[in-house]
Amino acid sequence: MLILIAVFAVRARAGEHPVPLEKNTDAAKCLECHEDKTKAPHVHTAISMGCTTCHEVKVVDKDTTNVDLISPSEELCFTCHEKSKAASLHGPYDKGGCVICHDPHVSDFDKQLRAEGNKLCLECHQERRTTGAVALFKTAHEFAQDEFQAIPKINLDPTLRLGHPMGTHRVADDPNPLKPGEKISCLTCHENHSSERDKLVRMTEYKGKKVDVCDACHLTRDEAAMALAQKTTDEQVAQREKEQKTLGKQSIEMPQRTPGPANKKP
Protein backbone atom coordinates (compact mmCIF):
# COMPACT_ATOMS: atom_id res chain seq x y z
CA MET A 1 0.00 0.00 0.00
CA LEU A 2 1.18 3.53 -0.69
CA ILE A 3 2.87 5.09 2.31
CA LEU A 4 0.17 7.05 4.05
CA ILE A 5 1.11 10.53 5.14
CA ALA A 6 -0.09 12.10 8.34
CA VAL A 7 -2.52 14.48 6.73
CA PHE A 8 -3.81 17.09 9.08
CA ALA A 9 -7.56 17.36 9.64
CA VAL A 10 -8.37 20.16 7.22
CA ARG A 11 -9.73 23.06 9.19
CA ALA A 12 -12.17 24.33 6.61
CA ARG A 13 -14.73 25.59 9.10
CA ALA A 14 -15.91 29.12 8.50
CA GLY A 15 -16.53 29.71 12.21
CA GLU A 16 -18.21 32.90 13.35
CA HIS A 17 -19.87 34.77 10.52
CA PRO A 18 -18.97 38.47 10.17
CA VAL A 19 -22.63 39.51 10.37
CA PRO A 20 -25.67 37.90 11.99
CA LEU A 21 -27.81 35.67 9.78
CA GLU A 22 -31.24 34.15 10.03
CA LYS A 23 -31.33 30.43 10.74
CA ASN A 24 -33.07 29.69 7.44
CA THR A 25 -30.84 31.90 5.31
CA ASP A 26 -30.97 30.67 1.73
CA ALA A 27 -28.22 30.46 -0.87
CA ALA A 28 -29.37 33.62 -2.64
CA LYS A 29 -28.58 35.60 0.50
CA CYS A 30 -25.16 33.96 0.76
CA LEU A 31 -24.35 34.85 -2.83
CA GLU A 32 -24.90 38.54 -2.18
CA CYS A 33 -21.44 38.48 -0.61
CA HIS A 34 -19.99 35.22 -1.94
CA GLU A 35 -20.80 35.50 -5.64
CA ASP A 36 -17.16 34.63 -6.42
CA LYS A 37 -17.95 31.08 -5.32
CA THR A 38 -20.06 30.64 -8.47
CA LYS A 39 -17.87 32.38 -11.07
CA ALA A 40 -15.15 30.26 -12.68
CA PRO A 41 -14.63 27.90 -15.61
CA HIS A 42 -15.27 24.96 -13.27
CA VAL A 43 -17.83 25.16 -10.46
CA HIS A 44 -18.57 22.41 -7.94
CA THR A 45 -21.94 20.87 -8.77
CA ALA A 46 -22.94 21.18 -5.10
CA ILE A 47 -23.07 24.97 -5.51
CA SER A 48 -26.21 24.66 -7.62
CA MET A 49 -27.79 22.65 -4.79
CA GLY A 50 -27.38 25.53 -2.35
CA CYS A 51 -24.79 26.47 0.25
CA THR A 52 -26.57 24.54 3.00
CA THR A 53 -25.78 21.33 1.13
CA CYS A 54 -22.38 21.51 2.83
CA HIS A 55 -22.70 24.39 5.32
CA GLU A 56 -24.94 24.82 8.34
CA VAL A 57 -26.05 28.17 9.73
CA LYS A 58 -26.16 28.20 13.53
CA VAL A 59 -27.70 31.21 15.24
CA VAL A 60 -26.06 31.48 18.65
CA ASP A 61 -27.91 34.65 19.61
CA LYS A 62 -29.23 37.73 17.86
CA ASP A 63 -25.73 39.13 17.36
CA THR A 64 -23.76 35.94 16.71
CA THR A 65 -24.05 33.44 13.87
CA ASN A 66 -21.71 30.52 13.24
CA VAL A 67 -21.40 28.88 9.86
CA ASP A 68 -20.05 25.37 10.06
CA LEU A 69 -19.80 22.29 7.87
CA ILE A 70 -22.64 19.78 8.14
CA SER A 71 -20.10 16.98 8.74
CA PRO A 72 -16.50 16.81 9.97
CA SER A 73 -14.28 18.12 7.18
CA GLU A 74 -12.56 14.76 6.70
CA GLU A 75 -15.94 13.07 6.15
CA LEU A 76 -17.88 15.73 4.26
CA CYS A 77 -16.85 14.87 0.69
CA PHE A 78 -17.63 11.20 1.26
CA THR A 79 -21.25 12.00 2.03
CA CYS A 80 -21.70 12.42 -1.76
CA HIS A 81 -18.59 10.77 -3.22
CA GLU A 82 -18.30 7.12 -2.23
CA LYS A 83 -14.90 6.27 -0.83
CA SER A 84 -12.95 3.52 -2.57
CA LYS A 85 -12.21 0.28 -0.74
CA ALA A 86 -9.16 -0.50 -2.88
CA ALA A 87 -5.96 -1.79 -1.30
CA SER A 88 -3.85 1.28 -2.07
CA LEU A 89 -5.19 4.76 -1.32
CA HIS A 90 -3.67 8.18 -1.92
CA GLY A 91 -2.74 9.65 1.46
CA PRO A 92 -4.87 12.82 1.38
CA TYR A 93 -7.80 10.91 -0.13
CA ASP A 94 -7.62 8.24 2.57
CA LYS A 95 -7.61 10.91 5.30
CA GLY A 96 -10.43 12.93 3.75
CA GLY A 97 -8.14 15.78 2.77
CA CYS A 98 -9.80 16.22 -0.60
CA VAL A 99 -9.51 20.02 -0.48
CA ILE A 100 -5.73 19.72 -0.58
CA CYS A 101 -6.01 18.94 -4.31
CA HIS A 102 -9.52 20.25 -5.05
CA ASP A 103 -11.06 23.64 -4.42
CA PRO A 104 -14.46 22.91 -2.84
CA HIS A 105 -16.13 25.74 -4.75
CA VAL A 106 -14.57 26.92 -8.02
CA SER A 107 -11.42 26.54 -10.05
CA ASP A 108 -9.82 27.40 -13.37
CA PHE A 109 -9.08 23.69 -13.80
CA ASP A 110 -11.20 20.62 -14.48
CA LYS A 111 -12.67 18.84 -11.46
CA GLN A 112 -11.92 21.93 -9.34
CA LEU A 113 -8.25 20.95 -9.16
CA ARG A 114 -5.88 23.49 -7.67
CA ALA A 115 -3.38 23.13 -10.53
CA GLU A 116 -3.16 21.51 -13.94
CA GLY A 117 -1.30 18.37 -15.00
CA ASN A 118 1.90 17.33 -13.26
CA LYS A 119 2.07 20.64 -11.42
CA LEU A 120 -0.68 19.37 -9.12
CA CYS A 121 1.22 16.24 -8.10
CA LEU A 122 4.60 17.95 -7.87
CA GLU A 123 3.28 20.43 -5.30
CA CYS A 124 3.75 17.63 -2.76
CA HIS A 125 5.93 15.02 -4.47
CA GLN A 126 8.75 17.11 -5.94
CA GLU A 127 12.02 17.01 -4.00
CA ARG A 128 12.65 20.45 -2.50
CA ARG A 129 13.98 22.10 0.61
CA THR A 130 11.52 23.53 3.08
CA THR A 131 11.74 25.45 6.31
CA GLY A 132 8.76 25.50 8.60
CA ALA A 133 5.18 24.78 7.62
CA VAL A 134 4.35 24.39 3.92
CA ALA A 135 1.26 26.20 2.61
CA LEU A 136 0.08 24.14 -0.34
CA PHE A 137 -0.89 26.11 -3.45
CA LYS A 138 -0.54 29.25 -1.33
CA THR A 139 -3.74 28.42 0.54
CA ALA A 140 -4.49 28.14 4.25
CA HIS A 141 -4.00 24.36 4.05
CA GLU A 142 -0.65 23.64 5.65
CA PHE A 143 1.60 20.71 6.41
CA ALA A 144 4.11 20.84 9.23
CA GLN A 145 7.62 20.51 7.83
CA ASP A 146 8.11 16.93 9.06
CA GLU A 147 4.72 15.91 7.64
CA PHE A 148 5.55 17.42 4.27
CA GLN A 149 8.97 15.77 4.09
CA ALA A 150 7.40 12.40 4.97
CA ILE A 151 5.46 12.48 1.69
CA PRO A 152 7.19 10.27 -0.95
CA LYS A 153 9.33 12.51 -3.19
CA ILE A 154 10.72 12.18 -6.71
CA ASN A 155 13.82 13.91 -8.04
CA LEU A 156 13.30 15.16 -11.61
CA ASP A 157 15.67 16.98 -13.92
CA PRO A 158 15.52 20.82 -14.00
CA THR A 159 12.99 20.78 -16.86
CA LEU A 160 10.66 18.52 -14.82
CA ARG A 161 10.29 16.34 -17.91
CA LEU A 162 12.24 13.21 -16.92
CA GLY A 163 13.76 11.34 -14.02
CA HIS A 164 11.06 9.05 -12.60
CA PRO A 165 11.04 6.17 -11.87
CA MET A 166 14.57 6.22 -13.34
CA GLY A 167 16.93 8.77 -14.84
CA THR A 168 15.86 8.87 -18.48
CA HIS A 169 12.19 7.95 -18.06
CA ARG A 170 9.87 10.69 -19.31
CA VAL A 171 7.11 12.12 -17.13
CA ALA A 172 5.92 14.95 -19.41
CA ASP A 173 5.63 16.18 -23.00
CA ASP A 174 6.28 12.84 -24.76
CA PRO A 175 3.33 11.16 -26.56
CA ASN A 176 1.34 8.70 -24.46
CA PRO A 177 1.68 5.30 -26.20
CA LEU A 178 -1.59 4.09 -24.65
CA LYS A 179 -3.66 7.14 -25.63
CA PRO A 180 -2.77 8.52 -29.06
CA GLY A 181 -3.06 12.29 -29.20
CA GLU A 182 -2.34 12.73 -25.48
CA LYS A 183 0.88 13.52 -23.64
CA ILE A 184 2.40 11.39 -20.89
CA SER A 185 1.93 12.64 -17.32
CA CYS A 186 1.88 11.39 -13.73
CA LEU A 187 -1.64 10.07 -14.26
CA THR A 188 -0.50 7.97 -17.21
CA CYS A 189 1.09 5.59 -14.72
CA HIS A 190 -0.61 6.36 -11.39
CA GLU A 191 -4.21 6.54 -10.21
CA ASN A 192 -5.15 9.74 -8.41
CA HIS A 193 -7.30 8.29 -5.62
CA SER A 194 -7.01 4.51 -5.34
CA SER A 195 -5.58 1.40 -6.91
CA GLU A 196 -5.25 -2.31 -6.27
CA ARG A 197 -1.52 -1.97 -6.95
CA ASP A 198 1.18 -0.58 -4.67
CA LYS A 199 2.13 3.09 -5.22
CA LEU A 200 -1.20 3.64 -6.97
CA VAL A 201 0.14 2.06 -10.18
CA ARG A 202 -2.56 1.79 -12.81
CA MET A 203 -3.92 -1.37 -14.37
CA THR A 204 -5.00 -1.04 -17.98
CA GLU A 205 -6.47 -3.02 -20.85
CA TYR A 206 -3.99 -4.62 -23.26
CA LYS A 207 -5.21 -7.03 -25.94
CA GLY A 208 -8.24 -7.96 -23.89
CA LYS A 209 -6.39 -8.45 -20.61
CA LYS A 210 -5.88 -6.28 -17.54
CA VAL A 211 -2.16 -5.71 -17.13
CA ASP A 212 0.23 -3.43 -15.28
CA VAL A 213 0.42 -0.06 -17.07
CA CYS A 214 4.23 -0.32 -17.28
CA ASP A 215 3.99 -3.62 -19.17
CA ALA A 216 1.22 -2.31 -21.42
CA CYS A 217 3.11 0.87 -22.26
CA HIS A 218 6.44 -0.80 -23.03
CA LEU A 219 4.86 -3.64 -25.01
CA THR A 220 2.97 -1.05 -27.05
CA ARG A 221 6.17 0.94 -27.65
CA ASP A 222 8.07 -2.24 -28.65
CA GLU A 223 5.33 -3.23 -31.08
CA ALA A 224 5.31 0.25 -32.60
CA ALA A 225 9.10 0.16 -32.98
CA MET A 226 8.96 -3.29 -34.60
CA ALA A 227 6.18 -2.18 -36.93
CA LEU A 228 8.21 0.88 -37.95
CA ALA A 229 11.32 -1.25 -38.52
CA GLN A 230 9.31 -3.71 -40.64
CA LYS A 231 7.80 -0.85 -42.65
CA THR A 232 11.26 0.62 -43.27
CA THR A 233 12.56 -2.80 -44.36
CA ASP A 234 9.60 -3.34 -46.69
CA GLU A 235 10.12 0.09 -48.25
CA GLN A 236 13.83 -0.59 -48.77
CA VAL A 237 13.12 -3.98 -50.38
CA ALA A 238 10.49 -2.42 -52.65
CA GLN A 239 12.91 0.34 -53.64
CA ARG A 240 15.64 -2.17 -54.49
CA GLU A 241 13.23 -4.25 -56.57
CA LYS A 242 12.13 -1.11 -58.41
CA GLU A 243 15.74 -0.16 -59.10
CA GLN A 244 16.57 -3.66 -60.35
CA LYS A 245 13.60 -3.63 -62.71
CA THR A 246 14.64 -0.24 -64.01
CA LEU A 247 18.20 -1.43 -64.61
CA GLY A 248 16.97 -4.60 -66.33
CA LYS A 249 14.71 -2.61 -68.62
CA GLN A 250 17.51 -0.21 -69.49
CA SER A 251 19.77 -3.16 -70.38
CA ILE A 252 17.21 -4.66 -72.76
CA GLU A 253 16.40 -1.39 -74.47
CA MET A 254 19.98 -0.18 -74.74
CA PRO A 255 20.65 0.58 -78.47
CA GLN A 256 23.14 -1.65 -80.23
CA ARG A 257 26.40 -0.04 -81.17
CA THR A 258 26.59 0.72 -84.89
CA PRO A 259 29.35 -1.39 -86.50
CA GLY A 260 32.29 0.61 -87.72
CA PRO A 261 33.60 0.41 -91.30
CA ALA A 262 35.46 -2.73 -92.26
CA ASN A 263 39.19 -2.53 -92.07
CA LYS A 264 40.62 -2.10 -95.51
CA LYS A 265 43.77 -3.90 -96.40
CA PRO A 266 46.51 -1.76 -97.91
DAFEN-V645430 format. One record per residue. N is the residue number from 0. RES is the residue in one letter. BURIAL is # if it has 24 or more other ideal C-beta (glycine too) atoms within 12 Angstrom, else .. Layout:
[[N	RES	BURIAL] [N	RES	BURIAL]]
This chain:
[[0	M	.] [1	L	#] [2	I	.] [3	L	.] [4	I	#] [5	A	.] [6	V	#] [7	F	#] [8	A	.] [9	V	#] [10	R	.] [11	A	#] [12	R	#] [13	A	#] [14	G	.] [15	E	.] [16	H	#] [17	P	.] [18	V	.] [19	P	.] [20	L	#] [21	E	.] [22	K	.] [23	N	.] [24	T	#] [25	D	.] [26	A	#] [27	A	.] [28	K	.] [29	C	#] [30	L	.] [31	E	.] [32	C	.] [33	H	.] [34	E	.] [35	D	.] [36	K	#] [37	T	#] [38	K	.] [39	A	.] [40	P	.] [41	H	.] [42	V	#] [43	H	#] [44	T	.] [45	A	#] [46	I	#] [47	S	.] [48	M	.] [49	G	#] [50	C	#] [51	T	#] [52	T	#] [53	C	#] [54	H	#] [55	E	#] [56	V	#] [57	K	#] [58	V	.] [59	V	.] [60	D	.] [61	K	.] [62	D	.] [63	T	.] [64	T	#] [65	N	.] [66	V	#] [67	D	#] [68	L	#] [69	I	#] [70	S	.] [71	P	.] [72	S	#] [73	E	#] [74	E	.] [75	L	#] [76	C	#] [77	F	.] [78	T	.] [79	C	.] [80	H	.] [81	E	.] [82	K	.] [83	S	.] [84	K	.] [85	A	#] [86	A	.] [87	S	#] [88	L	#] [89	H	#] [90	G	#] [91	P	#] [92	Y	#] [93	D	#] [94	K	#] [95	G	#] [96	G	#] [97	C	#] [98	V	#] [99	I	#] [100	C	#] [101	H	#] [102	D	#] [103	P	#] [104	H	#] [105	V	#] [106	S	#] [107	D	.] [108	F	.] [109	D	.] [110	K	#] [111	Q	#] [112	L	#] [113	R	#] [114	A	#] [115	E	#] [116	G	#] [117	N	#] [118	K	.] [119	L	#] [120	C	#] [121	L	#] [122	E	#] [123	C	#] [124	H	#] [125	Q	#] [126	E	.] [127	R	.] [128	R	.] [129	T	.] [130	T	.] [131	G	.] [132	A	.] [133	V	#] [134	A	.] [135	L	#] [136	F	#] [137	K	.] [138	T	.] [139	A	.] [140	H	#] [141	E	.] [142	F	#] [143	A	.] [144	Q	.] [145	D	.] [146	E	#] [147	F	#] [148	Q	.] [149	A	.] [150	I	#] [151	P	#] [152	K	.] [153	I	#] [154	N	.] [155	L	#] [156	D	.] [157	P	.] [158	T	.] [159	L	#] [160	R	.] [161	L	.] [162	G	#] [163	H	#] [164	P	.] [165	M	.] [166	G	.] [167	T	.] [168	H	.] [169	R	#] [170	V	#] [171	A	#] [172	D	.] [173	D	.] [174	P	.] [175	N	#] [176	P	#] [177	L	#] [178	K	.] [179	P	.] [180	G	.] [181	E	.] [182	K	.] [183	I	#] [184	S	#] [185	C	#] [186	L	#] [187	T	#] [188	C	#] [189	H	#] [190	E	#] [191	N	#] [192	H	#] [193	S	#] [194	S	#] [195	E	.] [196	R	#] [197	D	.] [198	K	#] [199	L	#] [200	V	#] [201	R	#] [202	M	#] [203	T	#] [204	E	.] [205	Y	.] [206	K	.] [207	G	.] [208	K	.] [209	K	.] [210	V	.] [211	D	#] [212	V	#] [213	C	#] [214	D	#] [215	A	#] [216	C	#] [217	H	.] [218	L	.] [219	T	#] [220	R	.] [221	D	.] [222	E	.] [223	A	.] [224	A	.] [225	M	.] [226	A	.] [227	L	.] [228	A	.] [229	Q	.] [230	K	.] [231	T	.] [232	T	.] [233	D	.] [234	E	.] [235	Q	.] [236	V	.] [237	A	.] [238	Q	.] [239	R	.] [240	E	.] [241	K	.] [242	E	.] [243	Q	.] [244	K	.] [245	T	.] [246	L	.] [247	G	.] [248	K	.] [249	Q	.] [250	S	.] [251	I	.] [252	E	.] [253	M	.] [254	P	.] [255	Q	.] [256	R	.] [257	T	.] [258	P	.] [259	G	.] [260	P	.] [261	A	.] [262	N	.] [263	K	.] [264	K	.] [265	P	.]]
